[in-house]
Amino acid sequence: MAVVDITKEFAGVVDSHDAHRQNAAESGKGVSQAKLYCQLAKKRYDQLVHEKFIVSDLYSAEEADYWKAESSTWDLLERIYALRVQSLAAGDDSCMNDDSCDLGSDCRVPERNASLTTTDFMRAQELMASDNLLAECAELRRWLEESAPEFQPVETRKGYMFYTRKSIKDRERAAAGKTGSASNAVDRVVTEADPDSTSRQRKALAHEDAEYETSLVRTLFEYVRRGRAGNAIDLCIESDEPWRAASLKGGLLWRDSRLEPEPEIETETEDGSSMRIDDAEVKDMDIRPDFPAGNINRSLWKQACAALAQDENNDLYERALYAALSGRLDEVLLVCESWEDHLWAYVNTMVETQIDLGIKDSGLLYTPAQSTTLSHIQSKHPPVRDIKLVLEALSSHDTPALRQEANEPFHRLQSAIVLNELPEYLSDYARRMQTGDLDESETRILRFVIHSALHVRGLGFELPADAIDSLIERYIDTELATQYRELVASYVAQLQPGKRTEIYARFLQGINDSLPARMNLLKVGANHGLDTAAISRRATELVLSSLETYSPLQDATFALAEPAAPINDKEHGQIRAIEWITSNSQLYEHALVETCRLVRRFLLCGRTNAATQLLNSLPEDF
C-alpha cells in the first residue's frame, strides 16, 4: 500500500478549490473540500492500521489515533457547515453560540405548515427544517453516534432463558420427588420464566442466563449509543426476546402516509437542469409506509422508559439503555467514559426534549393518552438548553481524565466548530503560536487549522484574515520551504493580496538552486496568479540588501583581482540576485540599473573577476 503524502495531497485540494467551487455552483452538488480532506485523513489512518498487521514495529498507536481524530473532525466540520451554508443562503444568521436564542427558548423560528392533521413525524421534520439550532444539535448527535469506536457485540443465542427454564424443571422434578431435593442455587432462581419474573419475585436468573442478559443489554446500549437502534431490535428478535424488541420500538415517531404530502422528487438532466419525475416513478421511490406506523403514545412510552431507568434493581446498562431512549441524563452518565460519550448523553437529551416539546405544543388532531401516574419521576440532571454550558462543564469536570480529554487539541477545535466560534479560536491559536505558548500537540494540528480556515472562508464565512495569514506564513516556513518548495505558491495565493509579493519574495530569497529550478518557482507562482514581476524585483532587493558588505574604504590597500580568479559566496549570491530580474524582459530597464550599480561596486573593490562574471551571466538579448 503506497504511503499517502498528506502535504502534497492537501495542497492539491487547495489548488483545486476554485474548480470544486465552480462545479458545485453549476451543478448544485460537488464534493466539498472538507469531505476530500476527511477521505485523505481516513486513508492515512487505514494505512497505519494496515501496517500494524504487516510490520508491527512501524505501527504507532498514537499516530493512528491522531489521524482518526483528524478524519472525525473533518467529518464534523463538513456536516455542521453544510447546515450553516443552507442557513446562510436562506439569510438566517442564527448560530449555536447565540446567547439570545438558546435551544428550546421562545425565540425559536415560528412553525411552518402547521396543521391539525400533521403527524408526529411531519412535525419533527418541520422542527428540524425551521430551527437551525435543533438541526445542528441533531447532526452533532448523529456525528457522535457514527464516529463512536467499534465494539464487540454479544453473540446471538437462541432459546429464551434456556438454563433458567431447565432450573425450573429441575425444581419441579425435585418437588415431585423424582430426583431428590433441589439445591440452594436452584432455590435462588426464579420459578417463572417471563421477563418480569426477576423484579416480581426478587430472584435471579440462572447464572448462564444472567451473564448473557448482562452482555445483551450492554450490547443494546452500545447499539443505541451508535444510533443503531435497528440493530438492537434485530438482536432482540434473533435472541428470542421479541418483547424487548417491542419495548425498544416505542420511540418511533407516529406517521400516516395518508396525512403526509406526496414527495416532489426532481432529477438532473444531461444539460444540468432539473426535471420533475413523473408520478409513476415517484411512487416507486416513495419510502413512506403503506400503513400508519410509529407510536402515537410516544410520550407515555418515554415515561415508562424513565421509570425503568430509575429502578436501581435493574442492570446498570439496562437503566442506561432506557434512559437514553427516554431522553434522561442521570443513568446514561453513569456508564459514560469518554468525552464523546458525555457529550452524546447531553446532546441526545437536548434533541429528544426539544422534539417532545415541539410535538406537545403543536395541538394535533390525534392526541396521545395522558398519564399522571409517572409524574413523580425526577432527574438530578435536568436537560441543558445551551450546548456551550455543556462543553464548558466538560472542560472543567471534576474527573481529571475527562477534564484532560476535553482539553485535547482536537476536542477544543471540535468545540469551536460546534459553538460557531472558529474566528475566536483562530485568533487565539495564532496569538499563542506567535508567543510560543503552543505545546507540541497543538502545534501538530497547524495544517488542519489552516486548511479548515481556508475551507470555511471559501464557503462565505468571515474569518480573521491576519490570523490566517500568520498561520500560513508559519506553515510555509516550517513545513514547505525546504521539502515542498513547489507547493509554497499555492498557500501564498491564499494570503491577503498586499502580503503575497513580500512573502513569496522572502521565500525565493533563500533559494540557491540552479537557474532553471529558480525560474520554475517563478513559473509556479505565475500559475497561481502571483505578480511575478513584482516578486522578482523584491527578491533581488532582499538578496542585495542582505549581501551589500563591500566598501572601498575598508582597506587602504587596493588591488585588482585577476578576471579569471574565483569569486566568493557573497559575490556569487549577488550575481544570482540579478538573475531574478533578468529573467523577465519587462524588467530589463530595472535590471540594467541594478546591474550597473553592482558592477560599479565590484570595480570599486577591485573585484574585476566578479564584475566580469556578472556581465557574462546576462541574457543574450539584454
N, C-alpha and C positions, 0 to 999 in steps of 0.2 A: 504494500500500500504506500503510494507516494506521499511524502510529508507535505502538508499544506503550508505554503509560505504566506502566513497571515498578513504580513506587512504589504506584500505585493497585491494580495487578493483584495484587501480593504482599499488600497489605493485605486485598484481597478473599478471598484464600486463608486468611489468618489469621482473618478473620471467619467463614468457613465451616468452621472447624476442627471445631467440635462436631458440625455436620451430617455432615461427612465421616466422623468417628469413629463416629457413631451408625449411619450407613448401613453402614460396614464391619463393625461389631459385629453388626448384624442379619442381614446377608447373607453375612458371611464374605468379602466381596470389597470393592469400592470402590477408588477411585484414591487413592493416598497423596499427602500434601502434597508430598513430595519430587518425585514424578513431575509434579505440576502446576507446581511451580517450575521443573523441568527443561524442561518444554514452553514456559514463558514465556521462559526464557533462550534456548532454541533459536529461538524465534520472533523474538526481538530480533536474534540473530545472523544469521538468514536475511534480515531487513530490511536490515541493514548490508551484507551481501554483495550484495543486490539493488541497493542504492544505488550500489555500485561500478560497475555497468553503466549506470546511469541518469544520475547526476550525480557524476562522479568526484571532484570537489573536496569533496563531502560525505562521502566514504568515508574511514574511518580504519582502517587495518590493525590498529593497536593496540587500538582499541575492539572490533573484530570478534574479535580473539584473546582479549580479556577475556571476552566473552560465550560464546565456545566453551569456554573453560576453566571458566566457571561452570556451564554446562549439563552438561559432563562430570563435574564434581564432584557436582552434584545426582544424576546417574545413579549414581555410585559410592555415595553416601550411601544412596540408595534400595535398591540391591542388597544392600549389606552389612547394613544394619539390618533388612531383610526376613528375612535368615537369623537375626539375633540376636533378633528378635521371636519366631521359632519356638522358638529355644533357651530364651528367657525363659518362654514358655508351657509348655515341657516341664520347666522347673525346672532347667535346666543353666546354670551360671554361667561356663563356660569362655569365654575370650576370646583374641584374637590376641596380646596382650602378657603373658599369664600365664607368668612365668618358670619356673614349676614344671611346665609342660606344653607344651614346645616341639613343633613339628610333627615327627612321626616318633618321639617319645620313647615310653618304655614305658608312660606313663600314659594312652595313648590309650583311648578308650571300647572296652570288650570287643566282640568280634564278635557279630553278630546273625544268626540264621538260618543259621549255618554248616552246610554240608552237603558231602558228598563229590561230589555232583552239581552243585554251584554252578559256574556258568561264570565266566570272567574278567569278563565284562560285569556279571553279577549281583554279583560280589564288589566291583567298583569302585563300583557303586551303593550297596551296603551300607556301604562305607567312607565315602562321601560323606554318607550318612544318619546314621552313628554318630559321625563325627569332625567336630565343628564347625570346628576349625581348618583341616582339609583342605578342607571345603566353602567356607569363606571365601576360602582361597587360590585355589581353582578359580574362584570368582566374580570374584576380583580379576584373575586371568588373562583371564577372558572379557571383563571390562571393558576391560582394556588392549588386547585384540585389537579389540574393536568400536569403541573410541574412537580408534584409530590414524588418522592423516591419510590422505587418499586418495592414490593413486599411479597412474601411467600404466602399465598392463601392456603387455608386448610383444605385437605383433600375431601372430595365428595364421598359421603358414606350413606349407603342405602340401609334401610331398616331403622325406623324411628325408635330410639331408646331400646336398642336390642338387649343390652346387658341388664337394664332396669326391668324390662319385661321378663327376662329369664329369672331374675331375682324374685320377682313377684310370683312366678310359677313355682320356684323352689319353696317359697314360704307357704304357698297353698298346699303343696305336696306334704310339707312338714306338718301343717295343721291337720291334714287328713291322716297323718300317721304313717305315710308311705316311706319317708326317707329319714325319719328321725327329727330331732329338734332343729329349728333354724338358728343360724349363728347370730352373734351380736351385730356383725356387719350388715347382715340381711335386715335385721330389725331397724337399722338406721336408714334404710332405703324406703322411699315412698311405696305405698301399697296400690296406687293407681297411676297408670301411665298416660296422663294427659298433661298439657302444657302448664296448667296452673297447680299441679299437684304439689310442687315443692313449696310454693308460697302458702297454699292452703293447709298442708299438713306439717309445715315447718320441718321437713325432712329432705334428705339429699337424694340425688340420682346415684345409680351405681357408679363406681369410681371411673370406669372407662367412659361411660356416657357423660359424666360430669366434665372430664377432661376434654372430650370432644366439643361439648357445648361451650366451654370456655374459649376454645380455639375458634369455634364457629362465630360467636358474637364478636370476637376480636377481628376476625376477617370481615364480618359485615360492617363493622365500624370503619375499617380501613377502606373498604369499597366506597362507603358514603363520603368519607374524608376526601376521596379522589373523584367525587362526582359520578360514581359508577353504581348508582342505586339499582340499575337494571341487572348488573352482575350479582348484586346482593340478593335480589329477588330470585334470580335463576338458581343461585346456590341453595337457597332455602327449599325451593321446589325439588331440586336434584337430590337433596339430602333428606327427602321425605318429611319436610316441615312446611307444608303449604300454609298452615295457619300463621306462621311467622312471615311468610311472603305476603300474605294478605295484610298483616299489620304494617308492613313497610309501604304498601301501595296506597295507603290512605292519604299520602301527601300529594298525589296527582291532582292538578287543578281541574275543576269541573269544566267541561266544554260540550257543546252540542252543535254539530255541523249544520243543523237546520237553522240555527240562530246566528251563524257566522257568515260574513260576506264571502262570496267566491273570490279566490285569489286571482289577481291580474298579473299574469306572468308574461314577461317580454323576453325576446331573444335577439341576438345581434345578427344582422345581415352581412353579406360579403363586403359591402361598402362602409361598414361600421355603424350604420344607422340601426335603430331599434324597431322591432316589429312585434305586435301583439300576437301571441299564439292563439290559434282558434280554440273554440270551446271543447272540441273532442280531445285535443292534446292537453288542455288544461285539466280535464277530468282525469286523464291518465297520470298527471303529475301532482294531483291534489293529494296531500298527505293527511287531510282531516279524517278523523274516524267516521265510519259509516253510522255509528250509533253513539248516543250520549256516553261519555267516558269521564273518568275522574271522580272526585269525591265532593259532592255538594256540601257535606258536613265536615269540611276540612278543618275548620276551627275547633269543632268538637273533638275530632281525631287528635289534633295537636294538644288539647288539654289532657287527653288520655295518655299521650306520649310523655307529657310533662310529669304526670303522676307516676308513670313507670320509672322515669329518670330519677325522681325524688326518692323512690323506695330504696333504702340502703340495704335491704335484704337481697336485692338483685346484684348480678355480677357488675363490676365496675365498668367494663366496656359495653355491657348491655345498657347500663344507665347512660353512658356517653352516646351510644347509638341513638336512643330515643330522644335524648336531649338535643342532639344535632338536628334530628328530623323536626322537632317542635320549635327550634329556634332558641333554646335555653343555653345559657353560658356555663352555669355552675359545674355541671357534671362533665362537660366537654373539656373544660380547663383542667380537670383532674388527670386527664390522660395526655394532655398536650406536652410535648417535649421541646420541639424546635421553635424558632422564631416564626417560621411559616405556619406551624400548627396553631400557635396562639393567634396569629393574625387571621387565619381562616376562621377560627371559632368566633371571633368578634365580627368579622365581615359577614359570615353566614347568618348570625343573629340580626345584624343590621338589615340585610336584604329581606330575610323572612318577615321581620317585624314590619318593615315598610310595605311589603306586598300585602300582608294581612290587614294593615290599616287602610290601604287603598281599596281593597275588596270590601271591607266592612263599611266604609263610608260612601260606597257608590250607590246604595239604595237600589239594588237589583230586584227584578220581579220575583226571582226564585230565592227565597231566604232560607238559610240553613237552620237546623234545630238549635234552640238556645238551651244552655245549661249553666246553672249556678252552683252545681254540686262540687265543682273542682276549682272554684274561685279562691279557695284558701291557699293554693299553691303559690309560693313566693320564691323569689330569686335573690341570692346575695349579690349577684352581678346583673343589674338591670341593663337592658340594651343601651349601647352608646351610639349617639347620633353623629358624632364628629370623629371621623377616621384619624384626624390629626391628634386628638387626645389619646387614641389607642396607640399610635406609633410612638408618641412621647412617653407614654406609660411603659411600653416595652423597652425603650432605650434607657429607662431609669428603673428597671424592675429590681425587686429585692433579690432575685436569684442571680448570682454573679455570672453563671454560664449564659443565661438568657440575655442578661444585660450586655455581655461581651459580644454575643452573636448579633444582637440588634445594632451594634455599632460597627459591625464589619463593613468594609468599603462598599460592597455591592448592595448590602441591605440599606445603608444610608442613601445610596443612589436610587434604589427602588422606592424608598420612602419619598424622595424628592419628586420622582416621576408621578407617584400616586397623588401627592398633595399639590401637584402642578407648581412646584417650587424649584424647577430646574434653573431659572435665571439666578435665584439666590444661591443655589448650590454651585453654579459655575463661577460666580463672583467670589465666593468663599474659597473654592478649590484653587482658583488662580491666585488669590491673595496668599494663601498658605504655601503654595508652590514657590512663589517669589520670595517669601520669608524663610523658606526651608523648613516649614513645620509639618510637611507631609512625611509620614513614615513609609517604609518600603512597600507595604501592601497597598497604600493609597497611590503611591507613585506608579505602581504597576498598571493601574486602570486608566492611565493617561490616554492611551489610544482609544479606549472605549468612550471616555468623556468627550474627547474631540469629535469622534465620528457621530456620537449621539447628538451633540450640539449642532453639527452640520446638517444632520438629518432633520431635526426638529425645526431648525431655521429654514430649511428648504420647504417645509410644509406650510410656512407662512406665519410662524410664531416668532415674536420678538425675543431676542436673547442679547445679553451684554456683549457687544462686538469687541470691546477692548479685552475682556476676559478671554474670549475665544481666540483672539489674535495672540495673546501672550502664551496660551496653551499650545497653539500651533507652532509658534516660534520655538518653544521648548522641545516639542516633538521633532522638529526639523533638526535641532542641534544634537539631541540625544539619540535619536533613532534612525534618521535618514541621511544625514550629511556625510557619513563615512561609507556605509554599505549600500545605500539605496539612493544614490545621487539623482538618478533619472526620475525619481518619484517626488523630488522636492517641489518641482514646478506645480504639481497637482495641488499641493497644500498652500503654496504661496498664492495661487489663484483664488483661494478661499479667504484671503485676508482682505481687509478694507483697502480700496484702491490706492489710497495715499501711502500705504506701507509696502506695497508689493515690490516696487523698484528697489527700495533700500534693502529689504530682507533678501531678495534674490541676488543683489549685487554683493552683499556681505557673504553670502554662500559661495559665489563664484570667486571671491577674493581668496579663499583658502584652497582653491583647486589648482594643483600644479601638474596636471596631466598633460599629455601631448596636445598639440593644437587641434587635431580633428576631434579628440574627446571633448575638449572645452567648447568647441564650436557646436558640437552635438547638444550640449547642455543648453546653449542659446536657442537652438532649433526646437528643443523640447519646450522651452519657455514660450516661444512664439506659438507653438501648437496649443498652449493653454491660455492664449490671449494676453500674455505679458508684453510690455513695451520693451523689446529687446534693445532698441537704440538707446533709450534712457538707461537701461540696465548696464549696457556696455560702457557708457560714459562714466556712470557712477562706480562701476567695478574698477576701471582704470584709475579714477581719482583715489579710491580707497587704497589700492595697491601702492601707487606712487607716494601718497602721503605717509604710508607706513614704512617706506624704504628710503625716503629722502634724508640721507645721513651725510652726504658729501658736502664739504665746504673747502674751497681752495685756501682758506686762511688757517686751516687746522695745522698744516705742516709748512714750515718755512722752506723746506727743500722741495723743489718742483722737478719732476722727471716725467718724461713721456714714455708710456708703455709701448712695447712693440705691438704693431697691429695684429700679429698672429698670436700674441700671448693669450693664455686662458683668462676668462673673466670669473669673478667671484659670484657667489649665490645671490647676493643682493642685486648685483647688476643684471644677472640673468632674470630675476623676478621683475625688475623694471622693464626690461625688454619685452617680457611676456605680457606685461600690463598694457603695453601699446597694442599688442595683437588683438585685444578685446575691441578696440575702436577701428582698427584697420580691417576688421572682418566685415564691416558694413560700409559699402561705398557711400551711403548717405552721410557718414561721419568722417569722410576724408578731410574736409576742411578743419574740423576739430582735431583730427589725428595729426594733421600737418603741424598745427600749433604745438601740440604736446610733444611731437617728435623733435621739433627744432629746440624746444626748451630742454628736453632730456639730453640731446646731442651737445648742446652748449654746456650743460652741467658736466657731462663726461669730459669734454675737452678742457674745461677749466681745472679739472682734477688730473689732467694728463692721461686720462683713460681713453686713449685713441682706439685701443682694441675693443672696448665696449661700444664706442660710437660707431666703429666700423661694423660690428656685428648687428647693431640696431638698424643701420641703413641697409644692410644686406637682407634683413628679415622682412622688409616692407614688400607688399604685393607688387607684382609687375606693372599693374595699371594704376599704381598710386601716383 
